[in-house]
């Protein structure tokens, strides 16, 4: 009968990250690269570390934190910035470096959450597969629309609404402007901007928090690389998910509004009866 426990005398811990787009990163804490029985090579590098590895026999999910230096083991800044690893599957297993076998002793399986960069080091948040059982599913009753703008529930086609342009002013890392834009105030508010030239080309879109009629855009977060005048972009307008102002007036799409405008808020249903 095949053992499910790796030989502790020659123990090596390996991690495999499988992104939704097909990208796979294979790492090991051994001193040298390990070639598995199936031919896969797990890279050895000092640029990352496992921390907080824990598990239990209960239904409590296992935990693993992964930190490392940007640019090592195939984990580049652009890849992290583009969100490739968001929602990726992560598998940690132990094996013998003398005769390495993929998934010989499974330790933890998890889903990667948001990946952040600080001082050229990345930190990847993890959620155990069992955590999925703790997530709220179904329809959430809110005053604003629950549908993502442009989704099947919303019904709006974003293709004809998408526009392109070129930046004419860069005020700071959060504020840019295209003086050629003539859309109404806040038309692009809650929308997204994706840069199509320069070092930010191909990275994930950035949400827009405010849009002025003169073409000024305030971004929710700064681009990973500084943008300059002349940078081209693609803009998708936004929806603040309000029934009258957005779904009806702005987009003439009230029939697909997914909110419950007149549901009483907590401040209403917890106040003393008879007190107005």
N, C-alpha and C positions, 0 to 999 in steps of 0.2 A: 504494500500500500504506500502511495506516494506521501512523503511528509509535507506538511504545510508550514513548517517552521524552518527558517533559514539557519544554517550552521553558525552558532554564535561565535565560534572561534575565528571565522573569516567574514564577519558580518559587514555588510555595506547597505546603506539606505539610499534608495533611488526615488526620484519623483518624475512623473510624466504629466505634462500639461497639454491637453488637447483642446485647441480653440475651435469655435464653431465653423470657422472658415477653412479648416483643414490643417492649419499650422500646428506642429507638434514640437515641444521643447522637452528634451530628456536630460536630466541632471543626476549626478551622484555625489555623495560626500566622500567617496573613496579617493585615494591619492592619484590614481590614474584613470583614464577613460575605461569604461567597461563595455565589452561587446557581449550582448546577450545571446542566448541560445537561438533566437530567431534572427540574429544579425543586426538588430538595432544597437546603436552606439549611444551610451549615456555619458555625457561630458563631465569631466572633473574640473572644477574651477574653484578658486578661493573667493570668487566675487559674490557669493551668495551664502545664506545660512538658513537652516531650519530652526525655528524657535517655537516653544510652546507645544510640542508634539504630545498629545495626550489622547486617551481613549478609555472607554469603560465597558462593562458588560451590560449596562442598562441601555435604555433607548436614548440616553443623552448622546448627542452627536460628538464625534471625535473632532479635535481641533488641531490645525497646523497653521503656523504663520510662516510666510516666506518673504525674506528680505534679500536684497542684493544690489550690486552696483550696475547702473545702466551701461549697456554696451557689451556686457560679458554674457557668454553662454547663449548668444543669439537673441537676447532680450534688449532690443534697441529702444531708444527714446521715442522714435517715430511710431514704432509698433505699439508701445504702451499708450502713447497719446491718441492713437487711432481707436483705442478701445477693443483691440483684437482679443485681449485676455478677459474682458468682462463677460462673465457667464461661462467661461471655459471649464471643462472638467479637469480635475486634478487627482491623480492617483499616486499614493505613496506606498512603497513596499520595501521589504528587506530581502536581501539575497546574499549569497556567498560570492565574494569577489574571486574566489578560486574557480567557481563554476557558476557564473551568473545566469539566472533564469528570470524572465519577465514575470512579475506578479507572483513570485514564489511564496512570499508571506505578506499578504495584503495588510497594510496598517490602517490607512485612512483613505476614503474617497470623499471628495468635496467639490463644491462649485466655487469658482473664484468670483469675488465681488469686485468692487471698484479698486483700481490700481492707481496709486498716487506716487509722485516723484518729489523728493525733497533732497537738496544738496547732492544731486546725481545718484541718489539711492532710491530704489523703488520699494514700496511696501504693498503687498497684495493681501487684501482681505479675503477670508475664506468662510464658506458656509457649508456645514456638513450636509450630506444628502438627506439625512433624516430631518434636517431643518425645514425641508420642503413641506413636511407634515404640519409644521407650526405656522405656515403662512395662511393668511386670510384669503379665501377664494370666494367667487361669486360676485354679485353686484353690490357695490357700496352706494348707499343712499346719501347723496350730497346735493347741495343747492346748485353747484356748478356742473357742467357736462362731464360725464365720466369717459367719453370717447376721446381717443387721441385724434388730433386734427389730421384729416386726410385718411383715417382708417376706414375699414368697411362699415363700422357703426356710424361714423360721421358722414361718409358718402361723398365728400368733396374730393375732386381730382386735383392734386397738387401740381400736376404737369403744366397746365396752362398758367398757373399762378406763379411759377418759378421764374425768376428774372436773374440776369447777370449784369455786371458792371465793373467799374474800376475805382479804387479809392483815390480821392483827390486831397484828403486831409487826414492826418493821424495826430490826434490831440494827445493821447496817452495810451497806455496799454489796454485800457477799457473802452476808449472812445475813438471811433473812426467816422469818416464822412465821405459820401459821394454826392457832390453838389448837383449832379445830373439827375438825381432821383426826384420825382415829382409826386410821389404818392402822399395820401393824406396822413395827418399826424397819427402815430401809433399803428399804422397799417402793418408794419413788420414787428410790432411789439409781441413778445412771446413766440416769435418765429426763430429761424436759425440762419446762420451765415456759414458758408464753407468757402475757404480760400482755394482758388484754382491756379495760383502761381506762387512762386517763392517757396521757402522751406516748409510752410504749413500746408502745402498742396497735398491732398489725399488724407489729411487728418480728419478726425470726426468733427462734425459741425458744432458751432458754439451757439448757445441760446442767446437771444436778444432780449434784454430787459426793458429797453425803451427805444422809441424811434420818433424823431422830430421831423417836421414837415420839410426842413432844409436838407434832409438826407443824413442827419447825424444819427448814428447807431451807438447805443450803450450796451456793451457786452456783459454777460453774466460772469464770465471769467476771461482772463487775458489769453491770447493765443500762446501756444507753447514757444513759438519763435516770434520775435518782433516783426510786425508788418510795416510796410513803407508805402509811401505814395506811389501809385502805379500798380499795386497788387490787385489782381482780378479776383472776383468772388461770384458766388451763387447765393441768392437770397430766396428763402421761402417765407411767406408771410405767416403770421401767427393768429391764434385764437385764444382769448382769455377765458373762454368757456362760460360766458354769461349768456343767459337766454335771450334777453332783448337786445343788449348792446352789440353782441357778437353774432350769435346764431341767427337772429332775425335781421337786424339792421345791417351788419357788416357783410354777412355771407348769405342772406336769404335762405337759410337752411334750418329754420326753426322746427320743421317737421322731424328732423333727426336729433333734436336736442335730447341729450341723455341725462339731464339733471332733474332735480325735484325742487323747483324754486320756492315752493310754499311750504316745505317741510319745516316745522318749528325748530329753532335752534335750542341749545341747552339753556341759554339764558331765559328763554320763553317758558319751556316746560318745567323749569325748576323754581320759578318765582311763586310767591305766595298767592293763593287763589283770591280773586276779588280785588287785587291791587293792580291798578293800571298806571 
